[in-house]
């Protein structure tokens, strides 16, 4: 998907199709290509898919937090002249989507979260002291998925490079702490935005109890499970993920 990357001003993003805007938000160590299945599936169905590259490692340290990423997202939406958007986020991206929706509720008509932080997440934290150990990082990356084969060498190499870059690892830890600080349990019951929750039944990063809690706390939400699936359903079971989301969008009239 890299060949489709557009650079305009301070924004780098992929844009495919025309119609109802779906903005996709990647996770902390997730690339834009993680959503390739979604990006291919929805444009022919009348959706305009946009995937901004979040400035995970580009913000000053004092602005490396979930709230600033939510503000960055709003600036991107304004830059593109959009309104009534559908936000779709995985992991940290889900958290950014949730916080953005809380801060700018009139801009978001629907929210889709999968493996989202915001209530609880189990980090790779204990692994950082062994960041030079490739096999250890490989095992950690594989553990994100139900099927370890989904963690390709390219994915493992990218995680290994990130955890061995001092600047990136410091910001990664800062973001992880920010995610814990920005716990949204008290905010969710006040958020009326229709929300589709799609979760891997075998997610060990944000376990199934987290999905159930999101479902309980979000007033207008629907919860869907994908079996034999870890933290990134849109990667591990793209067809099933797309079918669930397709049906939900149709049912809700989006």
C-alpha positions as CSV (number, residue, x, y, z in Angstrom):
1,X,0.0,0.0,0.0
2,X,3.0,2.3,0.3
3,X,2.8,3.3,-3.4
4,X,-0.5,5.0,-2.7
5,X,0.8,7.2,0.1
6,X,-0.2,10.8,-0.4
7,X,1.8,13.6,1.3
8,X,0.1,17.0,1.7
9,X,1.5,19.5,4.2
10,X,2.0,17.7,7.6
11,X,-0.2,14.8,6.6
12,X,0.7,11.5,5.0
13,X,-2.2,9.2,4.2
14,X,-3.8,6.7,1.8
15,X,-7.2,7.6,0.2
16,X,-9.2,5.1,-1.9
17,X,-12.7,5.4,-3.3
18,X,-15.6,7.9,-3.1
19,X,-18.6,8.2,-0.9
20,X,-19.1,7.9,2.9
21,X,-15.8,8.5,4.6
22,X,-14.3,5.8,6.7
23,X,-11.1,6.9,8.5
24,X,-8.9,4.1,9.7
25,X,-6.6,4.5,12.7
26,X,-3.7,2.1,13.1
27,X,-2.2,1.0,16.4
28,X,1.0,1.8,18.2
29,X,3.1,-0.8,16.3
30,X,0.6,-1.3,13.5
31,X,1.3,-0.2,9.9
32,X,-1.2,1.1,7.3
33,X,-1.0,-2.2,5.5
34,X,-2.6,-3.9,8.5
35,X,-5.9,-2.7,7.0
36,X,-5.3,-3.8,3.4
37,X,-8.4,-6.1,3.5
38,X,-10.7,-3.2,4.7
39,X,-9.1,-0.8,2.2
40,X,-9.8,-3.2,-0.7
41,X,-13.3,-4.2,0.4
42,X,-15.2,-1.0,1.1
43,X,-14.4,1.4,-1.7
44,X,-16.4,-0.6,-4.3
45,X,-19.3,-0.5,-1.9
46,X,-19.5,3.3,-1.9
47,X,-17.1,4.2,0.8
48,X,-14.2,6.6,0.8
49,X,-11.4,5.0,2.8
50,X,-8.7,7.2,4.4
51,X,-5.8,5.9,6.4
52,X,-3.7,8.7,7.9
53,X,-0.2,7.9,9.2
54,X,-0.4,8.9,12.9
55,X,2.6,10.9,14.1
56,X,3.4,8.3,16.8
57,X,7.1,9.1,16.8
58,X,7.1,12.6,15.3
59,X,5.4,14.6,18.1
60,X,7.5,16.4,20.8
61,X,7.7,14.3,23.9
62,X,5.3,16.6,25.8
63,X,2.7,16.0,23.1
64,X,3.2,12.3,22.7
65,X,-0.1,11.2,24.2
66,X,-3.5,9.9,23.2
67,X,-5.2,13.4,23.5
68,X,-2.8,15.0,21.1
69,X,-3.3,12.2,18.6
70,X,-7.1,12.8,18.9
71,X,-6.4,16.5,18.1
72,X,-4.2,15.5,15.2
73,X,-7.1,13.4,13.9
74,X,-9.5,16.3,14.1
75,X,-7.0,18.5,12.2
76,X,-6.8,15.9,9.5
77,X,-10.6,15.7,9.2
78,X,-10.8,19.5,8.9
79,X,-7.9,19.5,6.4
80,X,-9.8,17.0,4.2
81,X,-13.1,19.0,4.6
82,X,-14.9,16.0,6.1
83,X,-17.9,15.7,8.4
84,X,-20.0,12.9,9.8
85,X,-17.2,10.4,9.5
86,X,-17.0,6.8,10.4
87,X,-13.9,6.0,12.6
88,X,-12.4,2.6,12.6
89,X,-9.5,1.9,15.0
90,X,-7.4,-1.0,16.2
91,X,-5.6,-1.1,19.5
92,X,-4.3,2.4,20.2
93,X,-6.2,3.6,17.1
94,X,-9.4,2.5,18.7
95,X,-8.5,4.5,21.8
96,X,-7.8,7.6,19.7
97,X,-11.1,7.1,17.9
98,X,-12.9,6.9,21.3
99,X,-11.3,10.0,22.7
100,X,-11.8,11.9,19.5
101,X,-15.5,11.0,19.5
102,X,-15.8,12.2,23.1
103,X,-14.0,15.5,22.3
104,X,-15.7,16.1,18.9
105,X,-19.0,14.1,19.0
106,X,-20.7,16.1,16.2
107,X,-18.0,15.1,13.7
108,X,-18.4,11.3,14.2
109,X,-21.5,9.4,13.1
110,X,-20.2,5.9,13.8
111,X,-17.3,4.3,15.6
112,X,-15.8,0.9,15.0
113,X,-13.3,-0.5,17.6
114,X,-11.3,-3.7,17.5
115,X,-8.8,-4.8,20.2
116,X,-9.0,-1.2,21.5
117,X,-7.2,0.2,24.4
118,X,-9.0,2.7,26.6
119,X,-10.0,0.4,29.5
120,X,-7.2,-2.1,29.8
121,X,-4.3,-3.5,27.8
122,X,-1.5,-5.9,28.5
123,X,1.7,-4.4,27.0
124,X,5.0,-5.9,26.0
125,X,6.5,-4.1,28.9
126,X,8.4,-6.9,30.6
127,X,10.1,-7.6,27.2
128,X,11.8,-4.3,26.7
129,X,14.9,-5.1,28.8
130,X,15.5,-8.0,26.4
131,X,15.0,-5.8,23.3
132,X,18.2,-7.0,21.7
133,X,16.9,-10.6,21.6
134,X,15.3,-11.1,18.2
135,X,13.8,-14.5,19.1
136,X,12.2,-13.1,22.2
137,X,10.7,-10.2,20.2
138,X,9.5,-12.6,17.5
139,X,7.7,-14.7,20.2
140,X,6.1,-11.5,21.6
141,X,5.0,-10.4,18.1
142,X,3.6,-13.9,17.4
143,X,1.7,-13.8,20.7
144,X,-0.4,-10.9,19.4
145,X,-2.1,-13.3,17.0
146,X,-4.0,-16.6,17.5
147,X,-2.1,-17.9,14.5
148,X,1.6,-17.1,15.0
149,X,2.2,-17.3,11.2
150,X,0.4,-14.0,10.8
151,X,3.5,-12.4,12.4
152,X,5.5,-12.4,9.2
153,X,9.3,-11.6,9.2
154,X,8.4,-8.1,7.9
155,X,6.2,-7.5,11.0
156,X,8.8,-9.0,13.4
157,X,11.6,-7.0,11.8
158,X,9.6,-3.8,12.2
159,X,8.8,-4.4,15.9
160,X,12.5,-5.4,16.5
161,X,13.6,-2.1,14.8
162,X,11.2,-0.1,16.9
163,X,12.1,-1.6,20.3
164,X,15.8,-1.1,19.5
165,X,15.5,2.5,18.6
166,X,16.0,4.5,21.8
167,X,13.9,7.5,20.7
168,X,11.1,5.3,19.5
169,X,11.1,3.1,22.6
170,X,11.0,6.1,24.9
171,X,8.0,7.4,23.0
172,X,6.3,4.0,22.9
173,X,6.5,3.8,26.7
174,X,5.2,7.4,27.0
175,X,2.2,6.5,24.8
176,X,1.6,3.3,26.8
177,X,1.5,5.3,30.0
178,X,-0.7,7.9,28.4
179,X,-3.2,5.2,27.4
180,X,-3.4,4.0,31.0
181,X,-3.9,7.6,32.2
182,X,-6.7,8.2,29.7
183,X,-8.9,5.4,31.0
184,X,-12.3,6.1,29.5
185,X,-14.6,4.0,31.8
186,X,-16.3,7.1,33.2
187,X,-16.7,8.7,29.8
188,X,-18.2,5.8,27.8
189,X,-21.7,5.8,29.4
190,X,-22.1,9.4,28.1
191,X,-21.1,8.6,24.6
192,X,-24.2,8.1,22.4
193,X,-22.4,7.5,19.1
194,X,-23.4,4.1,17.5
195,X,-20.4,1.8,18.0
196,X,-19.5,-1.5,16.4
197,X,-17.2,-3.7,18.6
198,X,-15.4,-6.5,16.7
199,X,-13.2,-8.6,18.9
200,X,-10.9,-11.6,18.7
201,X,-12.1,-14.3,21.1
202,X,-8.4,-15.2,21.8
203,X,-7.1,-11.7,22.2
204,X,-4.4,-11.7,24.9
205,X,-3.5,-8.0,24.7
206,X,-7.0,-6.7,25.3
207,X,-8.8,-9.8,26.5
208,X,-12.5,-10.7,25.9
209,X,-13.5,-9.2,29.2
210,X,-12.4,-5.8,27.9
211,X,-14.8,-6.2,24.9
212,X,-17.6,-7.1,27.2
213,X,-16.9,-4.0,29.3
214,X,-16.9,-1.7,26.3
215,X,-20.3,-3.3,25.3
216,X,-21.7,-2.7,28.8
217,X,-20.5,0.9,29.1
218,X,-21.2,2.2,25.6
219,X,-25.0,2.9,25.4
220,X,-25.5,2.3,21.7
221,X,-23.1,-0.5,20.9
222,X,-23.1,-4.0,19.3
223,X,-20.5,-6.7,20.0
224,X,-19.3,-9.3,17.6
225,X,-16.8,-12.1,18.2
226,X,-14.4,-13.7,15.8
227,X,-13.2,-17.2,16.8
228,X,-9.6,-18.3,16.7
229,X,-8.5,-14.7,16.5
230,X,-6.1,-12.5,18.5
231,X,-5.6,-8.8,18.8
232,X,-5.9,-7.7,15.1
233,X,-9.1,-9.3,13.6
234,X,-8.9,-7.2,10.4
235,X,-5.5,-8.9,9.7
236,X,-6.1,-12.4,11.0
237,X,-9.6,-12.9,9.6
238,X,-10.1,-10.0,7.0
239,X,-13.0,-11.6,5.2
240,X,-15.0,-12.3,8.4
241,X,-14.2,-8.9,9.7
242,X,-15.4,-7.2,6.6
243,X,-18.6,-9.2,6.5
244,X,-19.4,-8.3,10.1
245,X,-18.7,-4.6,9.5
246,X,-20.5,-4.6,6.1
247,X,-23.7,-6.0,7.7
248,X,-23.5,-3.6,10.7
249,X,-23.1,-0.6,8.5
250,X,-26.0,-1.7,6.3
251,X,-28.2,-2.4,9.4
252,X,-27.4,1.0,10.9
253,X,-28.0,2.8,7.6
254,X,-24.4,4.0,7.1
